[in-house]
Amino acid sequence: MKNNALQENLSRRFRTLLSGAKDGIPPWLPVVAEGDEPGFFVPGDAPWIVHRDFSTLVGGVRALLMQALHPGSLTGVAQHSRYEADPLGRLSGTIRWLTVTTFGSHTAIQNEASRVNRMHTRVTGEYQTSQGETKPYKAADKDLLLWVHVAFMDSFLRSHQNYSKAPIPGGADEYVRLWSKSVGPLGLDKAPMSESELEATLEDFYPQLTVTQETKDVIHWIKKAPLPLLAKPVYRLLFHSALASMPENYRELIGLKGWPLWFTRPVTTTLLRVMRFAIGPESPIEDAAIARLKRAGTISS
C-alpha cells in the first residue's frame, strides 16, 4: 500500500511537471478518451511504442536543440513563443499535440491539428538565412513544417534506439512511415517514408543550418532550463544524453562539449527504467486510448 501511495505521488508530480495541471491530470486526457472511433495508431504500432516510452524525455530536448539550428524555426520560436516566460506552458502544448496525435481518435487529431494551424497563422516574419539573406516566413510554410517534422521524428527515433530496451515493431522504417501520417492534418503532404529518406532529408537541410548569437542564447536556455530544483540533476543528464545522440556535424555546429555516448547510453537507459518503475506501470493516457479503441471495435477486449 505504501509503495502504491508513493508511486501515485511521484506519478502525479511527474504529470504535473509535464502538463502544468496541478492535480496531475493532463487536460488532454479526456480528449484522448472521448468518442468511439479509431485514430492513426493501435498499441502494436511503432509510433505508439516509441511515444509511450520515457526515452521521449531525451527526444524532446534533442528536438529543441535541432530546431534551434534552423534560422527559420529559431526566429519563429524567439519572436512568437512564450518559452522564456512560460517554459512549461510551451512544453505542455507540444506534449499535447504529440499525445493526441499518437493516441487520440481521428476527430481529436483533426481538432488538435486545427488548433495548431490557427496558432501557425499568427507566426510570421522575416529571418536571416545561413547565407545572410533576408527571407519572409510563415510557420505554415511547407519547408519549415518539414524541418520541424524531421527534427522531431529523428530525435524520438534516435533517442529510443539509444535509450530504450523496447524493440520498435517493424524497425526504424516502420516508425518513419507511420509517423508521416501525423503531419498530413497540419498541411504537409510529403514527408520521408523510410529511414534512408529521413537521413537524406536531414542532409538536404544541413546547408541551411547556422549558429548565431541568438542561436547560442536559445541553446544556453535549453541547457539551463528553469525547472524545479529537484528536477535539474535529471534534466542535466537528459540534456547531455540528447547532445550525445546527435550526429557529429550537428554537435560541432552547437559547439558544446558534451558527455560521450558510451557513457550516457547505459546511465540514461537505467535512469529512465528506474523512473518508470518509481512512477508505476499505469498510463492513464494509454488506458483511455485502449478503452476507446475497444469501444470502436478496433481491438478486441
C-alpha positions as CSV (number, residue, x, y, z in Angstrom):
1,M,0.0,0.0,0.0
2,K,2.8,2.4,0.9
3,N,4.6,1.7,-2.4
4,N,1.4,2.3,-4.3
5,A,0.9,5.6,-2.5
6,L,4.5,6.6,-3.2
7,Q,4.1,5.7,-6.8
8,E,0.9,7.7,-7.2
9,N,2.5,10.7,-5.5
10,L,5.6,10.5,-7.8
11,S,3.3,9.9,-10.8
12,R,1.2,12.9,-10.0
13,R,4.3,15.2,-9.6
14,F,5.7,13.9,-12.9
15,R,2.5,14.5,-14.8
16,T,2.1,18.0,-13.2
17,L,5.6,18.9,-14.4
18,L,4.9,17.9,-17.9
19,S,1.3,19.1,-18.2
20,G,1.1,22.0,-15.9
21,A,-2.0,20.6,-14.3
22,K,-1.8,21.0,-10.5
23,D,-3.9,17.8,-9.9
24,G,-1.6,15.8,-12.2
25,I,-4.4,15.1,-14.7
26,P,-3.3,16.2,-18.2
27,P,-6.1,18.4,-19.7
28,W,-5.8,16.4,-22.9
29,L,-6.7,13.1,-21.2
30,P,-10.5,13.5,-21.9
31,V,-9.6,14.4,-25.5
32,V,-7.9,11.1,-26.0
33,A,-10.6,9.2,-24.1
34,E,-13.8,10.6,-25.7
35,G,-15.6,9.0,-28.6
36,D,-15.8,5.6,-30.1
37,E,-13.7,5.8,-33.2
38,P,-10.1,4.7,-34.0
39,G,-7.2,7.0,-34.6
40,F,-4.0,6.8,-36.6
41,F,-2.4,4.0,-34.4
42,V,-3.1,1.0,-32.3
43,P,-1.0,-0.3,-29.4
44,G,1.3,-2.5,-31.5
45,D,2.2,0.2,-34.0
46,A,5.8,1.7,-34.0
47,P,4.8,5.3,-33.1
48,W,2.7,4.1,-30.1
49,I,5.6,2.0,-28.8
50,V,8.1,4.9,-29.2
51,H,6.0,7.6,-27.8
52,R,4.9,5.7,-24.8
53,D,8.5,5.3,-23.7
54,F,10.4,7.5,-21.3
55,S,13.1,7.9,-24.0
56,T,10.9,10.7,-25.4
57,L,12.2,12.8,-22.5
58,V,15.5,12.8,-24.2
59,G,13.9,13.1,-27.6
60,G,12.1,16.3,-26.7
61,V,15.3,18.0,-25.6
62,R,17.1,16.8,-28.7
63,A,14.4,18.1,-31.0
64,L,14.6,21.5,-29.4
65,L,18.4,21.6,-30.0
66,M,18.0,20.6,-33.6
67,Q,15.2,23.1,-34.3
68,A,17.3,25.9,-32.9
69,L,19.9,25.3,-35.6
70,H,17.5,26.4,-38.4
71,P,17.2,30.2,-38.6
72,G,13.5,30.0,-39.7
73,S,12.3,27.8,-36.8
74,L,14.6,29.6,-34.4
75,T,13.1,33.0,-35.3
76,G,9.6,31.7,-35.0
77,V,10.2,30.5,-31.5
78,A,12.2,33.6,-30.4
79,Q,9.6,36.1,-31.8
80,H,6.3,34.3,-31.2
81,S,6.9,31.8,-28.4
82,R,6.4,32.3,-24.6
83,Y,9.2,29.8,-23.9
84,E,11.2,32.2,-21.6
85,A,8.2,33.5,-19.6
86,D,6.3,30.2,-19.5
87,P,8.6,27.3,-20.5
88,L,6.4,24.6,-19.1
89,G,3.4,26.1,-20.9
90,R,5.1,25.7,-24.2
91,L,6.3,22.2,-23.3
92,S,2.8,21.2,-22.4
93,G,1.5,22.5,-25.8
94,T,4.0,20.3,-27.7
95,I,3.2,17.3,-25.5
96,R,-0.5,17.8,-26.1
97,W,0.0,17.7,-29.9
98,L,2.2,14.6,-29.7
99,T,0.0,12.8,-27.3
100,V,-3.3,13.5,-29.1
101,T,-1.9,12.6,-32.5
102,T,-0.4,9.4,-31.2
103,F,-3.3,8.1,-29.0
104,G,-6.4,10.2,-30.0
105,S,-9.2,9.5,-32.3
106,H,-9.4,10.8,-35.9
107,T,-11.8,13.6,-34.7
108,A,-9.4,14.5,-31.8
109,I,-6.4,14.6,-34.2
110,Q,-8.2,16.8,-36.6
111,N,-9.3,19.2,-33.8
112,E,-5.8,19.3,-32.4
113,A,-4.4,20.0,-35.9
114,S,-6.8,22.8,-36.3
115,R,-5.7,24.3,-33.0
116,V,-2.0,24.2,-34.1
117,N,-2.9,25.5,-37.6
118,R,-4.7,28.5,-36.0
119,M,-1.6,29.2,-34.0
120,H,0.6,29.0,-37.1
121,T,-1.4,31.7,-38.9
122,R,0.0,34.2,-36.3
123,V,3.6,33.1,-36.6
124,T,5.0,35.2,-39.5
125,G,8.0,37.5,-40.0
126,E,11.5,37.5,-41.6
127,Y,14.7,35.7,-40.8
128,Q,18.3,35.8,-41.9
129,T,19.3,32.7,-43.9
130,S,22.7,30.9,-43.4
131,Q,23.9,33.0,-46.4
132,G,22.9,36.2,-44.8
133,E,19.8,36.9,-47.0
134,T,16.5,38.1,-45.6
135,K,13.7,35.7,-46.1
136,P,10.0,36.1,-45.2
137,Y,8.4,33.1,-43.5
138,K,5.2,31.7,-42.1
139,A,5.1,28.8,-39.7
140,A,2.8,27.0,-42.1
141,D,5.4,27.1,-44.9
142,K,6.0,23.6,-46.0
143,D,9.7,23.7,-45.8
144,L,9.5,24.8,-42.1
145,L,6.9,22.2,-41.4
146,L,9.1,19.6,-42.9
147,W,12.1,20.7,-40.9
148,V,10.2,20.6,-37.6
149,H,8.8,17.2,-38.5
150,V,12.1,15.6,-39.4
151,A,13.8,17.2,-36.4
152,F,11.1,15.7,-34.1
153,M,11.0,12.3,-35.8
154,D,14.8,11.8,-36.0
155,S,15.1,12.9,-32.3
156,F,12.4,10.5,-31.0
157,L,13.7,7.7,-33.1
158,R,17.4,8.1,-32.2
159,S,16.6,8.6,-28.5
160,H,14.6,5.4,-28.5
161,Q,17.3,3.5,-30.3
162,N,19.9,4.7,-27.8
163,Y,18.0,4.9,-24.5
164,S,15.2,2.3,-24.6
165,K,15.2,-1.5,-24.4
166,A,11.8,-1.8,-26.1
167,P,12.1,-3.0,-29.7
168,I,10.4,-0.9,-32.4
169,P,7.8,-3.1,-34.3
170,G,8.9,-3.1,-37.9
171,G,12.1,-1.1,-37.1
172,A,13.0,2.4,-37.9
173,D,11.5,2.3,-41.4
174,E,8.0,1.4,-40.0
175,Y,8.2,4.2,-37.4
176,V,9.2,6.8,-40.1
177,R,6.5,5.5,-42.5
178,L,3.7,5.5,-39.9
179,W,4.6,8.8,-38.1
180,S,4.4,10.5,-41.5
181,K,0.7,10.5,-41.0
182,S,1.0,13.0,-38.2
183,V,1.8,15.9,-40.4
184,G,-1.0,15.5,-43.0
185,P,-3.5,17.4,-40.9
186,L,-1.0,20.2,-40.5
187,G,-0.9,20.7,-44.2
188,L,2.3,18.8,-45.1
189,D,1.5,16.4,-47.9
190,K,5.0,14.9,-48.4
191,A,7.3,13.5,-45.8
192,P,10.1,10.9,-45.5
193,M,8.7,7.4,-45.7
194,S,11.8,5.4,-44.6
195,E,14.9,5.8,-42.5
196,S,17.0,6.4,-45.6
197,E,14.7,9.1,-46.8
198,L,14.8,10.7,-43.3
199,E,18.6,10.8,-43.4
200,A,18.6,12.2,-46.9
201,T,16.1,15.0,-45.9
202,L,18.3,15.9,-43.0
203,E,21.3,16.1,-45.3
204,D,19.4,18.4,-47.6
205,F,18.6,20.7,-44.7
206,Y,22.1,20.8,-43.3
207,P,23.4,23.7,-45.5
208,Q,20.5,25.9,-44.2
209,L,21.6,25.4,-40.6
210,T,23.6,28.1,-38.8
211,V,24.6,29.3,-35.4
212,T,24.2,33.0,-34.5
213,Q,24.3,34.7,-31.1
214,E,20.5,34.2,-30.9
215,T,21.0,30.5,-31.5
216,K,23.6,30.4,-28.8
217,D,21.2,32.2,-26.4
218,V,18.4,29.7,-27.1
219,I,20.7,26.7,-26.7
220,H,22.0,28.1,-23.4
221,W,18.4,28.5,-22.3
222,I,17.7,24.9,-23.3
223,K,20.7,23.7,-21.3
224,K,19.8,25.8,-18.2
225,A,16.0,25.5,-18.5
226,P,14.4,27.0,-15.4
227,L,13.0,23.8,-13.9
228,P,12.3,22.9,-10.2
229,L,15.4,22.3,-8.2
230,L,14.9,18.6,-7.8
231,A,14.4,18.1,-11.5
232,K,17.7,19.8,-12.5
233,P,20.1,16.9,-12.0
234,V,17.9,14.6,-14.0
235,Y,17.5,17.3,-16.7
236,R,21.2,17.8,-16.9
237,L,21.6,14.1,-17.8
238,L,18.8,14.3,-20.3
239,F,20.4,17.3,-22.0
240,H,23.8,15.6,-22.3
241,S,22.1,12.4,-23.5
242,A,20.3,14.4,-26.2
243,L,23.5,16.1,-27.2
244,A,25.5,12.8,-27.3
245,S,22.9,11.2,-29.6
246,M,23.2,13.9,-32.3
247,P,25.3,13.5,-35.4
248,E,28.8,14.8,-35.1
249,N,28.3,17.6,-37.5
250,Y,25.3,18.9,-35.5
251,R,27.3,18.7,-32.3
252,E,30.1,20.7,-34.0
253,L,27.6,23.4,-35.0
254,I,26.3,23.6,-31.5
255,G,29.8,23.9,-30.2
256,L,29.3,22.5,-26.7
257,K,31.5,19.9,-25.1
258,G,29.2,17.0,-24.1
259,W,29.4,13.6,-22.5
260,P,30.2,10.6,-24.7
261,L,27.5,8.3,-25.9
262,W,29.3,5.3,-24.4
263,F,28.6,6.9,-21.0
264,T,25.2,8.4,-21.5
265,R,23.7,5.3,-23.1
266,P,23.8,2.9,-20.1
267,V,23.4,5.5,-17.5
268,T,20.4,7.2,-19.1
269,T,18.7,3.9,-20.1
270,T,19.0,2.8,-16.5
271,L,17.7,6.1,-15.1
272,L,14.7,6.0,-17.4
273,R,13.9,2.5,-16.4
274,V,14.1,3.4,-12.7
275,M,11.9,6.4,-13.3
276,R,9.3,4.2,-15.0
277,F,9.4,1.7,-12.0
278,A,9.2,4.5,-9.5
279,I,6.2,6.1,-11.1
280,G,4.5,2.8,-11.8
281,P,3.4,1.0,-14.9
282,E,0.0,2.7,-15.2
283,S,-0.6,5.1,-18.0
284,P,-3.9,7.0,-17.9
285,I,-3.5,8.2,-21.5
286,E,-2.8,4.7,-22.9
287,D,-5.6,3.2,-20.8
288,A,-8.1,5.8,-22.1
289,A,-7.0,5.3,-25.7
290,I,-7.2,1.5,-25.4
291,A,-10.7,1.7,-23.9
292,R,-11.8,3.9,-26.8
293,L,-10.3,1.5,-29.3
294,K,-12.2,-1.4,-27.7
295,R,-15.5,0.6,-27.9
296,A,-14.7,1.2,-31.6
297,G,-14.1,-2.5,-32.2
298,T,-10.6,-1.7,-33.5
299,I,-9.0,-4.0,-30.9
300,S,-10.6,-6.9,-29.0
301,S,-11.4,-6.8,-25.3
